[in-house]
Amino acid sequence: MQFNERGYSNPVIDTDKCIGCTKCAKICPVINTKYENSPEPECYAVMASDEIRTNSSSGGMFTLAAENILDKGGYVCGAAYTDNFKVEHIIISDKSELQRMRGSKYTQSLLGNIFKDIKSLLDDGKTVLFSGCPCQVAGLQSFLGKNYDDLYTLDLVCHGAPPQTVLYKYLDEYYGRDNLADFRFRTKEFGYNSFHQTAYLKNGEKVSGNICFDPYEKAMHSGLTLMDVCADCMFASAPRQGDISIGDFWGISNYDQALNDNLGTSVVLINNQKGKQLFDEISQNTKLVSEVPFSFACANNRFGRKMDIPVRGRRWFYEMIKGNSFEKSVYYSVNRHFDIGIIGLWYGRNYAVWLLILRCIRC
Ligand SMILES: Cc1cc2nc3c(=O)[nH]c(=O)nc-3n(C[C@H](O)[C@H](O)[C@H](O)COP(=O)(O)OP(=O)(O)OC[C@H]3O[C@@H](n4cnc5c(N)ncnc54)[C@H](O)[C@@H]3O)c2cc1C
């Protein structure tokens, strides 16, 4: 895997070493996508205990599943901050480490050699829960090449993940990564519906901001920092890749107000029998479980393959961040704003050089 010029981690073939066996193409989940789960999964609104939800991005479904596996002596693999806000998949076997995995980190998590480590655990007869974006779940299953009874997979409903270089630039400019103790994208001090994120500084200060005004979130949600493969995701719609899929149950108040208490509600899809068995165990310790039609969840979230990406704006953004501040790069790219405008004098004689160059007064 190598980072491309925009900072995405991509597979690259070393042509000097390649022997042309095509094994990489055979296991590539994008070239050979498998759809083995239900096209019409059972769908639930889930709330974990208030304590779990306070520290989770949505309704805490991930923690419920992870605790179930850890209680049985199993292992959990998920995304955590490691060195200097790098986001990587790690494996844990102790509940005390679960907090590191909790919370969405809106960037591409690096997998390193984690699939090999998971295979070793499974071959050793251990139980493993893998949680990640649907493409990562598909990648793991392809890599393993067979079904393991002791492997459980959770995939996240996913809008797409920006590269880590973009996250670093943002954190460095706004806080300085060296000054940061933690950074959490979805914090609930003002409730689930308030859309806040919080930077915890080493000096004890806490800086909280609304994501609607935050340039990193704006860039991600408008598609400026997403990859082409995220805009045309083979794994977003049902049948999904994981045994269970989890996300935010956006719009749930419109279905039933009682399913949104402003602390977080997970949408949970049960994609196969193994998912059902795990979910049945989990539901016993859950504050709220309520079945909702899958069609309702689809109408309010990303369960479709295609997503619009502002291709020109994105190109402009990646050019601009090479020499401008993060905020300016996002503002100019989202709003199609320029320092200089060139217009033709349509009513004058066309000498080709009759151009008027204006400095935009808003910049
Ligand atoms: C990049 C990204 C985009 C998302 N887009 C949407 C969306 O459009 N709609 C929606 O409903 N939900 C989306 N989610 C999922 C949502 O934000 C919550 O992560 C999910 O609902 C689980 O929340 P929770 O309360 O169960 O548990 P939490 O404790 O909040 O969940 C944490 C889980 O997310 C995993 N995780 C965190 N960061 C990453 C990462 N960078 N890559 C892979 N796995 C990660 C952890 O391993 C852990 O399993 C997205 C998540 C990510 C990471």
The ligand as an SDF file (V2000), in Angstrom:
LIG
                    3D

 53 58  0  0  0  0  0  0  0  0999 V2000
  -15.5070    7.6230    7.7520 C   0  0  0  0  0  0  0  0  0  0  0  0
  -16.8590    7.3490    8.3530 C   0  0  0  0  0  0  0  0  0  0  0  0
  -18.0110    7.7600    7.6910 C   0  0  0  0  0  0  0  0  0  0  0  0
  -19.2840    7.4980    8.2390 C   0  0  0  0  0  0  0  0  0  0  0  0
  -20.4070    7.8840    7.5510 N   0  0  0  0  0  0  0  0  0  0  0  0
  -21.6290    7.6140    8.0830 C   0  0  0  0  0  0  0  0  0  0  0  0
  -22.8250    7.9830    7.3840 C   0  0  0  0  0  0  0  0  0  0  0  0
  -22.7850    8.5730    6.2980 O   0  0  0  0  0  0  0  0  0  0  0  0
  -24.0220    7.6410    7.9530 N   0  0  0  0  0  0  0  0  0  0  0  0
  -24.1020    6.9830    9.1580 C   0  0  0  0  0  0  0  0  0  0  0  0
  -25.1970    6.7060    9.6150 O   0  0  0  0  0  0  0  0  0  0  0  0
  -22.9830    6.6270    9.8270 N   0  0  0  0  0  0  0  0  0  0  0  0
  -21.7580    6.9180    9.3240 C   0  0  0  0  0  0  0  0  0  0  0  0
  -20.6280    6.5300   10.0060 N   0  0  0  0  0  0  0  0  0  0  0  0
  -20.7860    5.6790   11.2150 C   0  0  0  0  0  0  0  0  0  0  0  0
  -21.0850    6.4560   12.4800 C   0  0  0  0  0  0  0  0  0  0  0  0
  -20.3650    7.6620   12.5190 O   0  0  0  0  0  0  0  0  0  0  0  0
  -20.7200    5.6360   13.7260 C   0  0  0  0  0  0  0  0  0  0  0  0
  -19.3740    5.2690   13.6620 O   0  0  0  0  0  0  0  0  0  0  0  0
  -21.4730    4.3670   13.8440 C   0  0  0  0  0  0  0  0  0  0  0  0
  -22.8320    4.6780   13.9080 O   0  0  0  0  0  0  0  0  0  0  0  0
  -21.0660    3.5700   15.0870 C   0  0  0  0  0  0  0  0  0  0  0  0
  -21.4050    4.2970   16.2160 O   0  0  0  0  0  0  0  0  0  0  0  0
  -21.5850    3.6240   17.6410 P   0  0  0  0  0  0  0  0  0  0  0  0
  -22.3010    4.5990   18.5060 O   0  0  0  0  0  0  0  0  0  0  0  0
  -22.1600    2.2600   17.5150 O   0  0  0  0  0  0  0  0  0  0  0  0
  -20.1580    3.3570   18.1900 O   0  0  0  0  0  0  0  0  0  0  0  0
  -18.8290    4.1720   18.2560 P   0  0  0  0  0  0  0  0  0  0  0  0
  -18.1360    3.7950   19.4720 O   0  0  0  0  0  0  0  0  0  0  0  0
  -18.9750    5.5910   17.9920 O   0  0  0  0  0  0  0  0  0  0  0  0
  -18.1400    3.4850   16.9870 O   0  0  0  0  0  0  0  0  0  0  0  0
  -16.8470    3.4030   16.7470 C   0  0  0  0  0  0  0  0  0  0  0  0
  -16.6820    2.3580   15.6890 C   0  0  0  0  0  0  0  0  0  0  0  0
  -16.3410    2.9810   14.4830 O   0  0  0  0  0  0  0  0  0  0  0  0
  -15.1280    2.4130   14.0130 C   0  0  0  0  0  0  0  0  0  0  0  0
  -14.3740    3.4620   13.3570 N   0  0  0  0  0  0  0  0  0  0  0  0
  -14.1060    4.6980   13.8230 C   0  0  0  0  0  0  0  0  0  0  0  0
  -13.3950    5.3900   12.9290 N   0  0  0  0  0  0  0  0  0  0  0  0
  -13.2060    4.5770   11.8710 C   0  0  0  0  0  0  0  0  0  0  0  0
  -12.5220    4.7090   10.6400 C   0  0  0  0  0  0  0  0  0  0  0  0
  -11.8930    5.8330   10.3100 N   0  0  0  0  0  0  0  0  0  0  0  0
  -12.5140    3.6650    9.7740 N   0  0  0  0  0  0  0  0  0  0  0  0
  -13.1260    2.5040   10.1120 C   0  0  0  0  0  0  0  0  0  0  0  0
  -13.7880    2.3120   11.2740 N   0  0  0  0  0  0  0  0  0  0  0  0
  -13.8250    3.3360   12.1350 C   0  0  0  0  0  0  0  0  0  0  0  0
  -14.4250    1.9030   15.2560 C   0  0  0  0  0  0  0  0  0  0  0  0
  -13.5710    0.8480   14.9410 O   0  0  0  0  0  0  0  0  0  0  0  0
  -15.6020    1.4060   16.0610 C   0  0  0  0  0  0  0  0  0  0  0  0
  -15.9580    0.1550   15.5930 O   0  0  0  0  0  0  0  0  0  0  0  0
  -19.3710    6.8050    9.4880 C   0  0  0  0  0  0  0  0  0  0  0  0
  -18.2070    6.4190   10.1580 C   0  0  0  0  0  0  0  0  0  0  0  0
  -16.9620    6.6790    9.6100 C   0  0  0  0  0  0  0  0  0  0  0  0
  -15.7160    6.2380   10.3580 C   0  0  0  0  0  0  0  0  0  0  0  0
  1  2  1  0
  2  3  1  0
  2 52  2  0
  3  4  2  0
  4  5  1  0
  4 50  1  0
  5  6  2  0
  6  7  1  0
  6 13  1  0
  7  8  2  0
  7  9  1  0
  9 10  1  0
 10 11  2  0
 10 12  1  0
 12 13  2  0
 13 14  1  0
 14 15  1  0
 14 50  1  0
 15 16  1  0
 16 17  1  0
 16 18  1  0
 18 19  1  0
 18 20  1  0
 20 21  1  0
 20 22  1  0
 22 23  1  0
 23 24  1  0
 24 25  2  0
 24 26  1  0
 24 27  1  0
 27 28  1  0
 28 29  2  0
 28 30  1  0
 28 31  1  0
 31 32  1  0
 32 33  1  0
 33 34  1  0
 33 48  1  0
 34 35  1  0
 35 36  1  0
 35 46  1  0
 36 37  1  0
 36 45  1  0
 37 38  2  0
 38 39  1  0
 39 40  1  0
 39 45  2  0
 40 41  1  0
 40 42  2  0
 42 43  1  0
 43 44  2  0
 44 45  1  0
 46 47  1  0
 46 48  1  0
 48 49  1  0
 50 51  2  0
 51 52  1  0
 52 53  1  0
M  END
$$$$
